[in-house]
Amino acid sequence: MTERKLRIGVVGLSGSWSTEALADAIAERTGYRLIVDMARVVLDLETGQAHYGDVDLCDLSGLIVKKVTKTYSADTLDRLELLRFVENRGVRVFSPPANIARLIDRLSCTVMLRQCGIPMPRTVVTEDLDHAVESIRAFGTAVLKPLYSTKARGMVLIDAAKSADIRDALLSFKKENKVLYIQQKVDIPGRDLGVAFLGGEFLGTYARVIGDKAWNTTIKSGGQYAPHTATQETIDLAQRAQAPFGLDFTTVDVVETNDGPVVFEVSAFGGFSGLRVGVGLDAASLYSDYVAKELRT
């Protein structure tokens, strides 16, 4: 039965498959369809209104955050502040903006995971070039990761045995990244995993299989989604990893090594495509049912 009293907006990018799928699923359940582009939101602190066209977001029943910016940056955090204002006006936001913000900055996510005792690849963070060079030599092979990036954008692989001048590579990376986030490269067994959760409950696991001549498994680099049955140890670890962040929907990136599962990161928004291809789940419908139920209770 259609619940037409609910007015739920989807924060995302028009034309993006996952945003459109989520907006369609919400419309099927409520009769209301709205995709909110945060670049066009106007916050008036005097009147307490946050307008997107003719709609005051503060009048909505809820908002689902699928995408705030196309790529992660400090701008993403600023847009989350606008959503935090709307949330403080009484609108339920899925996931809460403050919780999402802790995952936009890679370092913030890493610090939280390590404080919770989650196993991760060995990582060094510094602005000191000399120490960075020493760390890469100690690691053997390392990955330089921007603090604001997704899908391996801007990441640089350095093999200490093959790199003629590690310092030059670091200086080049430092032009765009003041803080050096250096992670020891993990030997991936041809794939890593996305372990998905909805409301903190396990949904399913899919694999990203590495493409030809690529060092990472991202779809952008030629990787492909595939079915995968994760061990209970992997599922339990991923559940522990996502729990401190309090997200309504998320995916934990995990690799199953010979020494046990290791977490790379927790996603701020989670991916729908991997669940669709690798697990056969319609994440947009499941998420929409979850949100509608939460708002009705």
DRENBATOR-663087 format. One record per residue (C-alpha): residue number from 1; residue in three letters; y, z, x. Coordinates in pm, 1 decimal. Last residue first. Layout:
<recs>
(NUM ALA (Y Z X)) ...
</recs>
This chain:
<recs>
(297 THR (429.9 1379.3 761.6)) (296 ARG (553.2 1034.8 656.1)) (295 LEU (719.7 961.4 989.2)) (294 GLU (406.9 1041.3 1190.1)) (293 LYS (191.3 825.5 962.2)) (292 ALA (426.3 528.6 992.9)) (291 VAL (432.7 568.5 1370.9)) (290 TYR (52.0 583.6 1405.5)) (289 ASP (-4.7 288.5 1173.2)) (288 SER (250.0 86.8 1371.5)) (287 TYR (83.6 179.8 1701.7)) (286 LEU (-257.0 68.3 1574.9)) (285 SER (-115.1 -255.7 1438.3)) (284 ALA (71.2 -339.7 1759.8)) (283 ALA (-227.2 -236.5 1973.3)) (282 ASP (-458.8 -488.8 1809.0)) (281 LEU (-774.6 -406.3 2004.7)) (280 GLY (-1017.7 -663.0 2145.3)) (279 VAL (-1076.6 -459.7 2461.2)) (278 GLY (-987.7 -692.5 2747.3)) (277 VAL (-780.5 -957.0 2570.0)) (276 ARG (-598.9 -748.4 2307.7)) (275 LEU (-588.0 -429.0 2512.8)) (274 GLY (-454.5 -615.1 2814.7)) (273 SER (-192.5 -793.8 2605.2)) (272 PHE (-45.8 -478.8 2445.6)) (271 GLY (87.8 -310.4 2758.8)) (270 GLY (225.9 40.6 2789.1)) (269 PHE (587.8 149.0 2751.9)) (268 ALA (682.4 383.3 3035.6)) (267 SER (363.6 303.6 3225.4)) (266 VAL (193.1 576.0 3428.9)) (265 GLU (138.5 501.2 3796.5)) (264 PHE (-105.9 424.9 4077.7)) (263 VAL (-381.2 670.9 3987.4)) (262 VAL (-696.3 710.4 4197.7)) (261 PRO (-1056.3 717.7 4072.2)) (260 GLY (-1337.0 838.3 4301.0)) (259 ASP (-1411.5 818.2 4673.0)) (258 ASN (-1565.9 471.3 4651.4)) (257 THR (-1254.9 364.1 4462.5)) (256 GLU (-1195.2 323.8 4087.9)) (255 VAL (-834.8 206.5 4054.7)) (254 VAL (-603.2 342.1 3785.9)) (253 ASP (-287.7 225.3 3607.3)) (252 VAL (-221.5 453.9 3310.0)) (251 THR (-113.2 285.7 2986.7)) (250 THR (121.4 439.1 2732.8)) (249 PHE (193.2 501.0 2366.6)) (248 ASP (346.7 813.1 2213.2)) (247 LEU (458.8 945.0 2550.3)) (246 GLY (459.4 1314.5 2640.4)) (245 PHE (506.1 1272.0 3015.4)) (244 PRO (288.2 1565.0 3124.5)) (243 ALA (-21.8 1420.2 2945.1)) (242 GLN (-30.6 1076.2 3108.0)) (241 ALA (-202.8 1181.9 3431.5)) (240 ARG (-447.6 1424.6 3268.8)) (239 GLN (-562.6 1151.5 3031.9)) (238 ALA (-596.8 909.7 3322.9)) (237 LEU (-814.1 1160.3 3509.2)) (236 ASP (-1037.7 1217.3 3205.1)) (235 ILE (-1077.9 842.5 3150.6)) (234 THR (-1166.9 783.9 3516.4)) (233 GLU (-1421.9 1067.7 3524.3)) (232 GLN (-1570.2 939.0 3198.6)) (231 THR (-1639.1 614.4 3378.7)) (230 ALA (-1453.8 307.7 3261.2)) (229 THR (-1622.0 23.7 3073.8)) (228 HIS (-1431.2 -292.6 3153.8)) (227 PRO (-1333.5 -605.0 2964.5)) (226 ALA (-1115.6 -858.4 3149.3)) (225 TYR (-747.4 -934.7 3197.3)) (224 GLN (-661.0 -1191.5 3463.8)) (223 GLY (-466.8 -1177.6 3787.7)) (222 GLY (-264.7 -1477.7 3902.9)) (221 SER (30.5 -1302.0 4064.2)) (220 LYS (224.7 -1261.6 3737.1)) (219 ILE (-93.3 -1124.0 3578.5)) (218 THR (-74.0 -839.1 3827.0)) (217 THR (-382.4 -768.7 4038.5)) (216 ASN (-223.8 -734.5 4382.3)) (215 TRP (-307.2 -891.2 4719.8)) (214 ALA (-324.9 -1245.1 4587.3)) (213 LYS (-511.1 -1536.3 4752.2)) (212 ASP (-713.9 -1607.8 4437.1)) (211 GLY (-644.7 -1370.5 4149.5)) (210 ILE (-737.4 -1002.1 4119.8)) (209 VAL (-906.5 -888.2 3800.1)) (208 ARG (-695.2 -666.0 3576.4)) (207 ALA (-942.2 -450.2 3387.5)) (206 TYR (-926.9 -303.2 3037.8)) (205 THR (-975.4 49.4 2910.6)) (204 GLY (-958.3 187.2 2558.2)) (203 LEU (-771.7 403.7 2308.8)) (202 PHE (-777.9 757.1 2453.4)) (201 GLU (-569.4 1007.1 2258.1)) (200 GLY (-229.5 1129.8 2380.7)) (199 GLY (-53.9 990.3 2075.6)) (198 LEU (-193.9 650.5 2165.1)) (197 PHE (-349.5 615.2 2509.6)) (196 ALA (-445.0 315.7 2724.7)) (195 VAL (-634.1 303.0 3055.1)) (194 GLY (-531.1 -6.1 3250.7)) (193 LEU (-766.4 -69.3 3538.0)) (192 ASP (-777.5 -218.5 3886.1)) (191 ARG (-981.6 -509.8 4007.0)) (190 GLY (-1148.2 -677.9 4301.3)) (189 PRO (-1277.8 -351.7 4443.8)) (188 ILE (-924.6 -247.7 4549.3)) (187 ASP (-890.2 -121.9 4906.1)) (186 VAL (-585.8 101.9 4872.6)) (185 LYS (-267.6 12.5 5055.4)) (184 GLN (-85.4 317.5 5188.6)) (183 GLN (238.3 367.4 5000.7)) (182 ILE (591.3 351.6 5137.0)) (181 TYR (892.2 422.5 4914.8)) (180 LEU (1194.2 352.8 5134.1)) (179 VAL (1520.5 468.6 4975.8)) (178 LYS (1813.9 234.8 5026.2)) (177 ASN (1636.2 -54.1 4856.5)) (176 GLU (1805.9 -394.2 4833.8)) (175 LYS (1906.0 -439.6 5197.6)) (174 LYS (1636.4 -184.7 5287.0)) (173 PHE (1360.9 -443.7 5239.9)) (172 SER (1510.9 -658.6 5516.5)) (171 LEU (1553.9 -354.4 5740.1)) (170 LEU (1193.1 -254.6 5674.2)) (169 ALA (1062.4 -597.3 5768.8)) (168 ASP (1274.9 -591.9 6083.8)) (167 ARG (1138.8 -247.5 6175.0)) (166 ILE (779.3 -362.4 6131.1)) (165 ASP (827.1 -628.3 6397.7)) (164 ALA (540.2 -857.8 6482.8)) (163 SER (344.0 -761.9 6169.7)) (162 LYS (-25.3 -839.4 6212.0)) (161 ALA (-175.1 -501.2 6301.6)) (160 ALA (76.8 -307.8 6092.1)) (159 ASP (-12.6 -509.6 5783.3)) (158 ILE (291.9 -496.7 5557.7)) (157 LEU (282.0 -585.3 5186.8)) (156 VAL (618.9 -608.5 5013.2)) (155 MET (692.0 -520.6 4650.1)) (154 GLY (995.1 -679.9 4485.5)) (153 ARG (823.5 -732.2 4151.8)) (152 ALA (475.7 -573.9 4153.8)) (151 LYS (447.1 -593.8 3770.9)) (150 THR (733.7 -346.6 3725.7)) (149 SER (1034.5 -243.6 3932.9)) (148 TYR (1288.8 32.6 3992.1)) (147 LEU (1198.9 249.7 4291.4)) (146 PRO (1120.4 -60.7 4494.0)) (145 LYS (773.1 -49.5 4653.0)) (144 LEU (682.6 -111.0 5016.5)) (143 VAL (305.2 -149.9 5041.7)) (142 ALA (122.3 -36.6 5353.3)) (141 THR (-156.1 -150.6 5583.1)) (140 GLY (-250.3 51.6 5889.6)) (139 PHE (-137.4 375.9 5725.1)) (138 ALA (-43.8 540.5 6057.2)) (137 ARG (149.3 234.0 6169.3)) (136 ILE (324.9 225.5 5833.0)) (135 SER (415.7 593.5 5863.2)) (134 GLU (551.6 556.8 6216.4)) (133 VAL (778.1 270.8 6108.5)) (132 ALA (906.2 475.8 5812.1)) (131 HIS (973.9 774.0 6038.9)) (130 ASP (1188.0 558.3 6265.0)) (129 LEU (1364.6 395.7 5970.3)) (128 ASP (1476.7 720.3 5804.5)) (127 GLU (1553.9 672.9 5434.5)) (126 THR (1226.9 838.5 5337.6)) (125 VAL (940.1 845.9 5089.9)) (124 VAL (580.8 861.9 5216.2)) (123 THR (276.4 798.4 4997.1)) (122 ARG (-99.8 839.2 5036.2)) (121 PRO (-260.8 667.1 4738.2)) (120 MET (-274.2 892.1 4430.7)) (119 PRO (-488.6 1185.3 4314.7)) (118 ILE (-321.3 1379.0 4028.7)) (117 GLY (-244.1 1738.0 4126.8)) (116 CYS (19.0 1796.4 3859.0)) (115 GLN (296.6 1812.8 4118.5)) (114 ARG (161.7 1482.7 4253.1)) (113 LEU (195.8 1315.3 3914.4)) (112 MET (545.9 1452.0 3858.5)) (111 VAL (664.7 1341.4 4202.5)) (110 THR (517.9 994.3 4153.7)) (109 CYS (686.7 940.5 3816.5)) (108 SER (1026.5 1047.7 3949.8)) (107 LEU (976.4 826.2 4255.3)) (106 ARG (896.3 521.6 4041.2)) (105 ASP (1223.5 559.3 3847.2)) (104 ILE (1162.2 427.3 3495.3)) (103 LEU (892.4 687.5 3433.2)) (102 ARG (1104.8 1001.2 3389.8)) (101 ALA (1336.9 802.4 3162.7)) (100 ILE (1057.6 743.4 2909.8)) (99 ASN (1031.1 1116.0 2844.0)) (98 ALA (1406.6 1151.3 2794.7)) (97 PRO (1401.3 854.1 2557.4)) (96 PRO (1133.6 1003.8 2328.4)) (95 SER (850.6 750.0 2276.2)) (94 PHE (878.0 662.6 1986.5)) (93 VAL (1220.7 772.3 1860.3)) (92 ARG (1258.1 989.7 1550.7)) (91 VAL (1616.1 965.2 1421.6)) (90 GLY (1789.7 1301.4 1378.6)) (89 ARG (2132.3 1245.9 1533.4)) (88 ASN (1985.8 1368.5 1863.1)) (87 GLU (1754.4 1067.9 1858.7)) (86 VAL (2051.5 833.6 1821.6)) (85 PHE (2217.5 999.3 2121.6)) (84 ARG (1892.9 971.9 2319.2)) (83 LEU (1886.2 601.6 2232.5)) (82 LEU (2226.5 554.6 2392.0)) (81 GLU (2103.5 751.3 2694.2)) (80 LEU (1803.6 518.8 2715.9)) (79 ARG (2048.6 231.9 2759.8)) (78 ASP (2197.1 404.3 3063.8)) (77 LEU (1850.4 464.0 3211.1)) (76 THR (1763.0 96.4 3175.8)) (75 ASP (2087.3 3.2 3348.5)) (74 ALA (1964.5 198.6 3652.8)) (73 SER (1701.8 -73.3 3680.9)) (72 TYR (1365.0 -175.2 3535.3)) (71 THR (1322.6 -537.6 3431.3)) (70 LYS (1366.7 -708.3 3094.7)) (69 THR (1559.2 -409.3 2964.0)) (68 VAL (1483.5 -155.2 2690.9)) (67 LYS (1137.2 -280.3 2592.1)) (66 LYS (892.0 -145.2 2335.3)) (65 VAL (1088.5 153.5 2206.7)) (64 ILE (989.8 227.4 1848.1)) (63 LEU (1278.1 351.6 1634.3)) (62 GLY (1266.2 571.4 1326.8)) (61 SER (1383.3 635.4 973.2)) (60 LEU (1703.7 443.1 1036.1)) (59 ASP (2053.4 569.1 950.8)) (58 CYS (2141.4 658.4 1312.5)) (57 LEU (2076.1 298.0 1409.0)) (56 ASP (2383.9 197.5 1210.8)) (55 VAL (2301.0 -155.8 1104.1)) (54 ASP (2564.9 -424.5 1049.9)) (53 GLY (2526.5 -564.0 1402.2)) (52 TYR (2353.9 -296.7 1603.9)) (51 HIS (2579.7 1.7 1554.6)) (50 ALA (2542.6 348.0 1700.3)) (49 GLN (2758.7 582.8 1496.3)) (48 GLY (2889.4 928.9 1577.1)) (47 THR (3240.6 841.2 1461.2)) (46 GLU (3411.9 946.3 1784.5)) (45 LEU (3114.7 870.6 2008.8)) (44 ASP (3109.1 508.7 1897.8)) (43 LEU (2795.6 351.1 2044.4)) (42 VAL (2776.8 -28.0 2022.9)) (41 VAL (2431.8 -183.8 2061.7)) (40 ARG (2428.2 -548.4 2172.7)) (39 ALA (2261.2 -506.3 2513.1)) (38 MET (2009.7 -275.5 2344.3)) (37 ASP (1853.4 -567.8 2158.3)) (36 VAL (1712.8 -413.3 1839.9)) (35 ILE (1440.0 -597.8 1650.4)) (34 LEU (1446.4 -521.3 1278.4)) (33 ARG (1188.0 -585.6 1007.4)) (32 TYR (1154.8 -391.2 682.7)) (31 GLY (880.4 -441.5 424.1)) (30 THR (724.9 -115.8 541.0)) (29 ARG (366.4 -179.1 648.7)) (28 GLU (373.5 -553.9 703.2)) (27 ALA (721.5 -522.0 855.6)) (26 ILE (591.9 -272.1 1112.5)) (25 ALA (316.6 -512.9 1217.3)) (24 ASP (563.2 -800.6 1244.6)) (23 ALA (801.8 -594.1 1458.6)) (22 LEU (512.3 -494.4 1685.4)) (21 ALA (394.5 -852.6 1725.4)) (20 GLU (750.9 -971.4 1791.7)) (19 THR (803.0 -711.1 2063.6)) (18 SER (464.1 -782.9 2223.6)) (17 TRP (516.9 -1159.8 2225.3)) (16 SER (873.1 -1152.1 2359.2)) (15 GLY (1090.4 -1385.3 2152.1)) (14 SER (1342.3 -1113.3 2070.0)) (13 LEU (1337.8 -845.6 2340.0)) (12 GLY (1274.3 -486.4 2245.9)) (11 VAL (1375.7 -181.4 2047.3)) (10 VAL (1176.7 -200.4 1724.7)) (9 GLY (1343.7 -64.1 1413.1)) (8 ILE (1178.1 139.4 1139.2)) (7 ARG (1318.5 165.0 787.6)) (6 LEU (1066.4 361.9 579.8)) (5 LYS (1116.0 363.4 205.7)) (4 ARG (911.1 47.8 159.9)) (3 GLU (570.0 202.6 218.3)) (2 THR (344.8 -91.4 133.0)) (1 MET (0.0 0.0 0.0)) 
</recs>
